């Protein structure tokens, strides 16, 4: 059950965001702000995937 929470939340968030609205918001905020936001989102996704699939196992 615990393993389904993160992917379900991620899928729910992706379906709510329209890519056109996301790109429009990024360019309104400015290119550098957009680049920083995109890098942070990618880092967050990689971190979450690492926690879900890789994580430390004792």
BALOBA-1460 file (C-alpha; in Angstrom, 3 decimals):
// residues 58
<rec num="1" residu="x" x="0.000" y="0.000" z="0.000"/>
<rec num="2" residu="x" x="2.804" y="2.395" z="0.911"/>
<rec num="3" residu="x" x="4.488" y="1.917" z="-2.472"/>
<rec num="4" residu="x" x="1.332" y="3.005" z="-4.299"/>
<rec num="5" residu="x" x="0.996" y="6.376" z="-2.580"/>
<rec num="6" residu="x" x="3.855" y="8.223" z="-4.321"/>
<rec num="7" residu="x" x="3.148" y="6.993" z="-7.881"/>
<rec num="8" residu="x" x="-0.560" y="7.657" z="-7.409"/>
<rec num="9" residu="x" x="0.123" y="11.179" z="-6.161"/>
<rec num="10" residu="x" x="2.532" y="11.820" z="-9.034"/>
<rec num="11" residu="x" x="0.047" y="10.551" z="-11.613"/>
<rec num="12" residu="x" x="-2.735" y="12.639" z="-10.075"/>
<rec num="13" residu="x" x="-0.563" y="15.783" z="-10.207"/>
<rec num="14" residu="x" x="0.493" y="15.156" z="-13.814"/>
<rec num="15" residu="x" x="-3.095" y="14.737" z="-14.968"/>
<rec num="16" residu="x" x="-4.127" y="18.011" z="-13.348"/>
<rec num="17" residu="x" x="-1.411" y="20.092" z="-14.996"/>
<rec num="18" residu="x" x="-1.850" y="20.982" z="-18.627"/>
<rec num="19" residu="x" x="1.508" y="21.228" z="-20.370"/>
<rec num="20" residu="x" x="0.458" y="24.405" z="-22.195"/>
<rec num="21" residu="x" x="-0.435" y="26.109" z="-18.924"/>
<rec num="22" residu="x" x="2.837" y="25.010" z="-17.387"/>
<rec num="23" residu="x" x="4.928" y="26.369" z="-20.275"/>
<rec num="24" residu="x" x="2.948" y="29.622" z="-20.305"/>
<rec num="25" residu="x" x="3.530" y="30.090" z="-16.584"/>
<rec num="26" residu="x" x="7.240" y="29.388" z="-16.937"/>
<rec num="27" residu="x" x="7.719" y="31.963" z="-19.688"/>
<rec num="28" residu="x" x="5.693" y="34.581" z="-17.843"/>
<rec num="29" residu="x" x="7.953" y="34.152" z="-14.810"/>
<rec num="30" residu="x" x="11.077" y="34.488" z="-16.917"/>
<rec num="31" residu="x" x="13.463" y="32.128" z="-18.621"/>
<rec num="32" residu="x" x="15.942" y="31.790" z="-15.747"/>
<rec num="33" residu="x" x="13.214" y="31.219" z="-13.211"/>
<rec num="34" residu="x" x="11.776" y="28.605" z="-15.546"/>
<rec num="35" residu="x" x="15.113" y="26.854" z="-15.913"/>
<rec num="36" residu="x" x="15.574" y="26.750" z="-12.142"/>
<rec num="37" residu="x" x="12.046" y="25.410" z="-11.628"/>
<rec num="38" residu="x" x="12.493" y="22.710" z="-14.274"/>
<rec num="39" residu="x" x="15.838" y="21.597" z="-12.801"/>
<rec num="40" residu="x" x="14.312" y="21.451" z="-9.316"/>
<rec num="41" residu="x" x="11.328" y="19.430" z="-10.567"/>
<rec num="42" residu="x" x="13.606" y="16.970" z="-12.381"/>
<rec num="43" residu="x" x="15.770" y="16.625" z="-9.254"/>
<rec num="44" residu="x" x="12.646" y="16.017" z="-7.148"/>
<rec num="45" residu="x" x="11.366" y="13.354" z="-9.546"/>
<rec num="46" residu="x" x="14.756" y="11.586" z="-9.596"/>
<rec num="47" residu="x" x="14.914" y="11.706" z="-5.796"/>
<rec num="48" residu="x" x="11.376" y="10.340" z="-5.464"/>
<rec num="49" residu="x" x="12.068" y="7.538" z="-7.941"/>
<rec num="50" residu="x" x="15.236" y="6.691" z="-6.045"/>
<rec num="51" residu="x" x="13.284" y="6.490" z="-2.796"/>
<rec num="52" residu="x" x="10.524" y="4.369" z="-4.305"/>
<rec num="53" residu="x" x="12.585" y="1.962" z="-6.401"/>
<rec num="54" residu="x" x="16.169" y="2.156" z="-5.144"/>
<rec num="55" residu="x" x="16.309" y="3.329" z="-1.581"/>
<rec num="56" residu="x" x="18.608" y="1.870" z="1.051"/>
<rec num="57" residu="x" x="17.726" y="-1.608" z="2.121"/>
<rec num="58" residu="x" x="18.907" y="-2.913" z="5.483"/>
